[in-house]
């Protein structure tokens, strides 16, 4: 029973962290349109429309990772 409680707890914490990070990232991108446009160009360059999106292509989008990491830092600063 204790293991089941831990699994549920990890699932809930992971869900909350992910949703908070996504909300924070999208809020920052909405406030900074120039970064949003740079990110859009980088995503379209790595993953052109109509082509298959691969893990390698996603990993090549460094600005996306930087935005997410920056949002996590900002999010944890307020907690």
Secondary structure, 3 states (H helix, E strand, C coil): CHHHHHHHHHHHHHHHHHHHHHHHHHHHHHHCHHHHHHHHHHHHHHCCCCCCCCHHHHHCCHHHHHHHHHHHHHHHHHC
